[in-house]
Amino acid sequence: MLRRREREKETRAKPPRRRMVDWSPTVEILSAILDRLGELTQAVAALGGAKPHKLQRAPVPVTAYDRARDRIREKKHHSLVARVLPGRGQARPQKPGDGGG
C-alpha cells in the first residue's frame, strides 16, 4: 500500500510527456494553438484585474538532444557548486584515484 502511494506521488509530480512516435506536424500545430489560447486567457484575466494562473504548456516530446543538453547543464552546475561550496559540491562521490583535485 505504501509503495503504491509513493508511485502515485511520483507520477503526479512528473509533467506529462509526449512520445516521439505520437508527435506529428498536426500535433505540433495543435499544441502551439493550445499554448496560445492559454496565453490569451491569461491576458484577458489580467485585463480584468485578476492575477493569472501559471500557464501549463502542452507536453512536447523529449529528444536525445534535450537529454544530452540537460546532462551537460547538470555537469556544469555540479562543477560550479563544487568550486563555490567545496563542502557541498560532492553530490556524486568521486572514485579514489580519479584525480579530482
Distance bins in CASP14 RR format, pairs under 12 A and 6 or more apart:
PFRMAT RR
TARGET T0000
AUTHOR 0000-0000-0000
RMODE 2
METHOD distances of the structure
MODEL  1
1 7 0 0 0 0 0 1 0 0 0 0 0
1 8 0 0 0 0 0 1 0 0 0 0 0
2 8 0 0 0 0 0 1 0 0 0 0 0
2 9 0 0 0 0 0 1 0 0 0 0 0
3 9 0 0 0 0 0 1 0 0 0 0 0
3 10 0 0 0 0 0 1 0 0 0 0 0
4 10 0 0 0 0 0 1 0 0 0 0 0
4 11 0 0 0 0 0 1 0 0 0 0 0
5 11 0 0 0 0 0 1 0 0 0 0 0
5 12 0 0 0 0 0 1 0 0 0 0 0
6 12 0 0 0 0 0 1 0 0 0 0 0
6 13 0 0 0 0 0 1 0 0 0 0 0
7 13 0 0 0 0 0 1 0 0 0 0 0
7 14 0 0 0 0 0 1 0 0 0 0 0
8 14 0 0 0 0 0 1 0 0 0 0 0
11 17 0 0 0 0 0 1 0 0 0 0 0
14 59 0 0 0 0 0 1 0 0 0 0 0
14 62 0 0 0 0 0 1 0 0 0 0 0
15 56 0 0 0 0 1 0 0 0 0 0 0
15 57 0 0 0 0 1 0 0 0 0 0 0
15 58 0 0 0 0 0 1 0 0 0 0 0
15 59 1 0 0 1 0 0 0 0 0 0 0
15 60 0 0 0 0 0 1 0 0 0 0 0
15 62 0 0 0 0 0 1 0 0 0 0 0
16 22 0 0 0 0 0 1 0 0 0 0 0
16 31 0 0 0 0 0 1 0 0 0 0 0
16 56 0 0 0 0 1 0 0 0 0 0 0
16 57 0 0 0 0 0 1 0 0 0 0 0
16 58 0 0 0 0 1 0 0 0 0 0 0
16 59 1 0 1 0 0 0 0 0 0 0 0
16 60 0 0 0 0 1 0 0 0 0 0 0
16 61 0 0 0 0 0 1 0 0 0 0 0
16 62 0 0 0 0 0 1 0 0 0 0 0
17 23 0 0 0 0 0 1 0 0 0 0 0
17 57 0 0 0 0 0 1 0 0 0 0 0
17 58 0 0 0 0 0 1 0 0 0 0 0
17 59 1 0 1 0 0 0 0 0 0 0 0
17 60 0 0 0 0 1 0 0 0 0 0 0
17 61 1 0 0 1 0 0 0 0 0 0 0
17 62 1 0 1 0 0 0 0 0 0 0 0
17 63 0 0 0 0 0 1 0 0 0 0 0
17 66 0 0 0 0 0 1 0 0 0 0 0
17 67 0 0 0 0 0 1 0 0 0 0 0
18 24 0 0 0 0 0 1 0 0 0 0 0
18 27 1 0 0 1 0 0 0 0 0 0 0
18 28 0 0 0 0 1 0 0 0 0 0 0
18 30 0 0 0 0 0 1 0 0 0 0 0
18 31 0 0 0 0 1 0 0 0 0 0 0
18 57 0 0 0 0 0 1 0 0 0 0 0
18 58 0 0 0 0 1 0 0 0 0 0 0
18 59 1 0 1 0 0 0 0 0 0 0 0
18 60 1 0 0 1 0 0 0 0 0 0 0
18 61 1 0 1 0 0 0 0 0 0 0 0
18 62 0 0 0 0 1 0 0 0 0 0 0
18 63 0 0 0 0 0 1 0 0 0 0 0
19 27 0 0 0 0 0 1 0 0 0 0 0
19 59 0 0 0 0 1 0 0 0 0 0 0
19 60 0 0 0 0 0 1 0 0 0 0 0
19 61 1 0 0 1 0 0 0 0 0 0 0
19 62 0 0 0 0 1 0 0 0 0 0 0
19 63 0 0 0 0 0 1 0 0 0 0 0
20 27 0 0 0 0 0 1 0 0 0 0 0
20 28 0 0 0 0 0 1 0 0 0 0 0
20 60 0 0 0 0 1 0 0 0 0 0 0
20 61 1 0 1 0 0 0 0 0 0 0 0
20 62 0 0 0 0 1 0 0 0 0 0 0
20 63 1 0 0 1 0 0 0 0 0 0 0
20 64 0 0 0 0 1 0 0 0 0 0 0
20 65 0 0 0 0 0 1 0 0 0 0 0
20 66 0 0 0 0 0 1 0 0 0 0 0
21 27 0 0 0 0 0 1 0 0 0 0 0
21 61 0 0 0 0 1 0 0 0 0 0 0
22 28 0 0 0 0 0 1 0 0 0 0 0
22 30 0 0 0 0 0 1 0 0 0 0 0
22 31 0 0 0 0 0 1 0 0 0 0 0
22 59 0 0 0 0 1 0 0 0 0 0 0
22 60 0 0 0 0 0 1 0 0 0 0 0
22 61 1 0 0 1 0 0 0 0 0 0 0
23 29 0 0 0 0 0 1 0 0 0 0 0
23 30 0 0 0 0 0 1 0 0 0 0 0
23 31 0 0 0 0 1 0 0 0 0 0 0
23 58 0 0 0 0 0 1 0 0 0 0 0
23 59 0 0 0 0 1 0 0 0 0 0 0
23 60 1 0 0 1 0 0 0 0 0 0 0
23 61 1 0 1 0 0 0 0 0 0 0 0
23 62 0 0 0 0 0 1 0 0 0 0 0
23 63 0 0 0 0 1 0 0 0 0 0 0
24 30 0 0 0 0 1 0 0 0 0 0 0
24 31 0 0 0 0 0 1 0 0 0 0 0
24 61 0 0 0 0 0 1 0 0 0 0 0
25 31 0 0 0 0 0 1 0 0 0 0 0
25 32 0 0 0 0 0 1 0 0 0 0 0
26 32 0 0 0 0 0 1 0 0 0 0 0
26 33 0 0 0 0 0 1 0 0 0 0 0
27 33 0 0 0 0 0 1 0 0 0 0 0
27 34 0 0 0 0 0 1 0 0 0 0 0
27 58 0 0 0 0 1 0 0 0 0 0 0
27 59 0 0 0 0 0 1 0 0 0 0 0
27 60 0 0 0 0 1 0 0 0 0 0 0
27 61 0 0 0 0 1 0 0 0 0 0 0
28 34 0 0 0 0 0 1 0 0 0 0 0
28 35 0 0 0 0 0 1 0 0 0 0 0
28 58 0 0 0 0 1 0 0 0 0 0 0
28 59 0 0 0 0 0 1 0 0 0 0 0
28 60 0 0 0 0 1 0 0 0 0 0 0
28 61 0 0 0 0 1 0 0 0 0 0 0
29 35 0 0 0 0 0 1 0 0 0 0 0
29 36 0 0 0 0 0 1 0 0 0 0 0
29 58 0 0 0 0 0 1 0 0 0 0 0
30 36 0 0 0 0 0 1 0 0 0 0 0
30 37 0 0 0 0 0 1 0 0 0 0 0
30 58 1 0 0 1 0 0 0 0 0 0 0
30 59 0 0 0 0 0 1 0 0 0 0 0
30 60 0 0 0 0 0 1 0 0 0 0 0
31 37 0 0 0 0 0 1 0 0 0 0 0
31 38 0 0 0 0 0 1 0 0 0 0 0
31 56 0 0 0 0 0 1 0 0 0 0 0
31 57 0 0 0 0 1 0 0 0 0 0 0
31 58 1 1 0 0 0 0 0 0 0 0 0
31 59 1 0 0 1 0 0 0 0 0 0 0
31 60 1 0 0 1 0 0 0 0 0 0 0
31 61 0 0 0 0 0 1 0 0 0 0 0
32 38 0 0 0 0 0 1 0 0 0 0 0
32 39 0 0 0 0 0 1 0 0 0 0 0
32 57 0 0 0 0 0 1 0 0 0 0 0
32 58 1 0 0 1 0 0 0 0 0 0 0
32 60 0 0 0 0 1 0 0 0 0 0 0
33 39 0 0 0 0 0 1 0 0 0 0 0
33 40 0 0 0 0 0 1 0 0 0 0 0
33 58 0 0 0 0 1 0 0 0 0 0 0
34 40 0 0 0 0 0 1 0 0 0 0 0
34 41 0 0 0 0 0 1 0 0 0 0 0
34 55 0 0 0 0 0 1 0 0 0 0 0
34 56 0 0 0 0 1 0 0 0 0 0 0
34 57 0 0 0 0 1 0 0 0 0 0 0
34 58 1 0 1 0 0 0 0 0 0 0 0
34 59 0 0 0 0 1 0 0 0 0 0 0
34 60 0 0 0 0 0 1 0 0 0 0 0
35 41 0 0 0 0 0 1 0 0 0 0 0
35 42 0 0 0 0 0 1 0 0 0 0 0
35 55 1 0 0 1 0 0 0 0 0 0 0
35 56 0 0 0 0 1 0 0 0 0 0 0
35 57 1 0 1 0 0 0 0 0 0 0 0
35 58 1 0 1 0 0 0 0 0 0 0 0
35 59 0 0 0 0 0 1 0 0 0 0 0
35 60 0 0 0 0 1 0 0 0 0 0 0
36 42 0 0 0 0 0 1 0 0 0 0 0
36 43 0 0 0 0 0 1 0 0 0 0 0
36 55 0 0 0 0 0 1 0 0 0 0 0
36 57 0 0 0 0 0 1 0 0 0 0 0
36 58 0 0 0 0 0 1 0 0 0 0 0
37 43 0 0 0 0 0 1 0 0 0 0 0
37 44 0 0 0 0 0 1 0 0 0 0 0
37 55 0 0 0 0 0 1 0 0 0 0 0
37 56 0 0 0 0 0 1 0 0 0 0 0
37 57 0 0 0 0 0 1 0 0 0 0 0
37 58 0 0 0 0 1 0 0 0 0 0 0
38 44 0 0 0 0 1 0 0 0 0 0 0
38 45 0 0 0 0 1 0 0 0 0 0 0
38 46 0 0 0 0 0 1 0 0 0 0 0
38 52 0 0 0 0 1 0 0 0 0 0 0
38 53 0 0 0 0 1 0 0 0 0 0 0
38 54 0 0 0 0 0 1 0 0 0 0 0
38 55 1 0 1 0 0 0 0 0 0 0 0
38 56 0 0 0 0 1 0 0 0 0 0 0
38 57 0 0 0 0 1 0 0 0 0 0 0
38 58 0 0 0 0 1 0 0 0 0 0 0
39 45 0 0 0 0 0 1 0 0 0 0 0
39 46 0 0 0 0 0 1 0 0 0 0 0
39 52 0 0 0 0 1 0 0 0 0 0 0
39 53 0 0 0 0 0 1 0 0 0 0 0
39 54 0 0 0 0 0 1 0 0 0 0 0
39 55 1 0 0 1 0 0 0 0 0 0 0
39 56 0 0 0 0 0 1 0 0 0 0 0
39 57 0 0 0 0 1 0 0 0 0 0 0
39 58 0 0 0 0 0 1 0 0 0 0 0
40 46 0 0 0 0 0 1 0 0 0 0 0
40 47 0 0 0 0 0 1 0 0 0 0 0
40 52 0 0 0 0 0 1 0 0 0 0 0
40 55 0 0 0 0 0 1 0 0 0 0 0
41 47 0 0 0 0 0 1 0 0 0 0 0
41 48 0 0 0 0 0 1 0 0 0 0 0
41 50 0 0 0 0 0 1 0 0 0 0 0
41 52 1 0 0 1 0 0 0 0 0 0 0
41 53 0 0 0 0 1 0 0 0 0 0 0
41 55 0 0 0 0 1 0 0 0 0 0 0
41 56 0 0 0 0 0 1 0 0 0 0 0
42 48 0 0 0 0 0 1 0 0 0 0 0
42 49 0 0 0 0 0 1 0 0 0 0 0
42 50 0 0 0 0 1 0 0 0 0 0 0
42 51 0 0 0 0 1 0 0 0 0 0 0
42 52 1 1 0 0 0 0 0 0 0 0 0
42 53 1 0 0 1 0 0 0 0 0 0 0
42 54 0 0 0 0 1 0 0 0 0 0 0
42 55 1 0 0 1 0 0 0 0 0 0 0
42 56 0 0 0 0 0 1 0 0 0 0 0
43 49 0 0 0 0 0 1 0 0 0 0 0
43 50 0 0 0 0 0 1 0 0 0 0 0
43 52 1 0 0 1 0 0 0 0 0 0 0
43 55 0 0 0 0 0 1 0 0 0 0 0
44 50 0 0 0 0 1 0 0 0 0 0 0
44 52 0 0 0 0 1 0 0 0 0 0 0
45 51 1 0 0 1 0 0 0 0 0 0 0
45 52 1 0 1 0 0 0 0 0 0 0 0
45 53 1 0 0 1 0 0 0 0 0 0 0
45 54 0 0 0 0 0 1 0 0 0 0 0
45 55 0 0 0 0 0 1 0 0 0 0 0
46 52 1 0 1 0 0 0 0 0 0 0 0
46 53 0 0 0 0 0 1 0 0 0 0 0
46 55 0 0 0 0 0 1 0 0 0 0 0
60 66 0 0 0 0 1 0 0 0 0 0 0
61 67 0 0 0 0 0 1 0 0 0 0 0
62 68 0 0 0 0 0 1 0 0 0 0 0
62 69 0 0 0 0 0 1 0 0 0 0 0
62 70 0 0 0 0 1 0 0 0 0 0 0
63 69 0 0 0 0 1 0 0 0 0 0 0
63 70 0 0 0 0 0 1 0 0 0 0 0
64 70 0 0 0 0 0 1 0 0 0 0 0
64 71 0 0 0 0 0 1 0 0 0 0 0
65 71 0 0 0 0 0 1 0 0 0 0 0
65 72 0 0 0 0 0 1 0 0 0 0 0
66 72 0 0 0 0 0 1 0 0 0 0 0
66 73 0 0 0 0 0 1 0 0 0 0 0
67 73 0 0 0 0 0 1 0 0 0 0 0
67 74 0 0 0 0 0 1 0 0 0 0 0
68 74 0 0 0 0 0 1 0 0 0 0 0
68 75 0 0 0 0 0 1 0 0 0 0 0
69 75 0 0 0 0 0 1 0 0 0 0 0
69 76 0 0 0 0 0 1 0 0 0 0 0
70 76 0 0 0 0 0 1 0 0 0 0 0
70 77 0 0 0 0 0 1 0 0 0 0 0
71 77 0 0 0 0 0 1 0 0 0 0 0
71 78 0 0 0 0 0 1 0 0 0 0 0
72 78 0 0 0 0 0 1 0 0 0 0 0
72 79 0 0 0 0 0 1 0 0 0 0 0
73 79 0 0 0 0 0 1 0 0 0 0 0
73 80 0 0 0 0 0 1 0 0 0 0 0
74 80 0 0 0 0 0 1 0 0 0 0 0
74 81 0 0 0 0 0 1 0 0 0 0 0
74 91 0 0 0 0 1 0 0 0 0 0 0
74 92 0 0 0 0 0 1 0 0 0 0 0
75 81 0 0 0 0 0 1 0 0 0 0 0
75 82 0 0 0 0 0 1 0 0 0 0 0
75 91 0 0 0 0 0 1 0 0 0 0 0
75 92 0 0 0 0 1 0 0 0 0 0 0
76 82 0 0 0 0 0 1 0 0 0 0 0
76 83 0 0 0 0 0 1 0 0 0 0 0
77 83 0 0 0 0 0 1 0 0 0 0 0
77 84 0 0 0 0 0 1 0 0 0 0 0
77 85 0 0 0 0 0 1 0 0 0 0 0
77 88 0 0 0 0 0 1 0 0 0 0 0
77 89 0 0 0 0 1 0 0 0 0 0 0
77 91 0 0 0 0 1 0 0 0 0 0 0
77 92 0 0 0 0 0 1 0 0 0 0 0
78 84 0 0 0 0 0 1 0 0 0 0 0
78 85 0 0 0 0 0 1 0 0 0 0 0
78 88 0 0 0 0 0 1 0 0 0 0 0
78 89 1 0 0 1 0 0 0 0 0 0 0
78 90 0 0 0 0 1 0 0 0 0 0 0
78 91 1 0 1 0 0 0 0 0 0 0 0
78 92 1 0 0 1 0 0 0 0 0 0 0
78 93 0 0 0 0 0 1 0 0 0 0 0
78 94 0 0 0 0 0 1 0 0 0 0 0
79 85 0 0 0 0 0 1 0 0 0 0 0
79 89 0 0 0 0 1 0 0 0 0 0 0
79 90 0 0 0 0 0 1 0 0 0 0 0
79 91 0 0 0 0 0 1 0 0 0 0 0
79 92 0 0 0 0 0 1 0 0 0 0 0
79 100 0 0 0 0 0 1 0 0 0 0 0
80 86 0 0 0 0 0 1 0 0 0 0 0
80 88 0 0 0 0 0 1 0 0 0 0 0
80 89 0 0 0 0 1 0 0 0 0 0 0
80 91 0 0 0 0 0 1 0 0 0 0 0
81 87 0 0 0 0 1 0 0 0 0 0 0
81 88 1 0 0 1 0 0 0 0 0 0 0
81 89 1 0 1 0 0 0 0 0 0 0 0
81 90 0 0 0 0 1 0 0 0 0 0 0
81 91 1 0 0 1 0 0 0 0 0 0 0
81 92 0 0 0 0 0 1 0 0 0 0 0
82 88 0 0 0 0 1 0 0 0 0 0 0
82 89 1 1 0 0 0 0 0 0 0 0 0
82 90 1 0 0 1 0 0 0 0 0 0 0
82 91 0 0 0 0 1 0 0 0 0 0 0
82 92 0 0 0 0 0 1 0 0 0 0 0
82 94 0 0 0 0 1 0 0 0 0 0 0
82 100 0 0 0 0 1 0 0 0 0 0 0
82 101 0 0 0 0 1 0 0 0 0 0 0
83 89 0 0 0 0 1 0 0 0 0 0 0
83 101 0 0 0 0 0 1 0 0 0 0 0
85 91 0 0 0 0 0 1 0 0 0 0 0
86 101 0 0 0 0 0 1 0 0 0 0 0
89 100 0 0 0 0 0 1 0 0 0 0 0
90 98 0 0 0 0 0 1 0 0 0 0 0
90 100 0 0 0 0 0 1 0 0 0 0 0
90 101 0 0 0 0 0 1 0 0 0 0 0
92 98 0 0 0 0 0 1 0 0 0 0 0
92 100 0 0 0 0 0 1 0 0 0 0 0
93 100 0 0 0 0 0 1 0 0 0 0 0
94 100 1 0 1 0 0 0 0 0 0 0 0
94 101 0 0 0 0 1 0 0 0 0 0 0
END
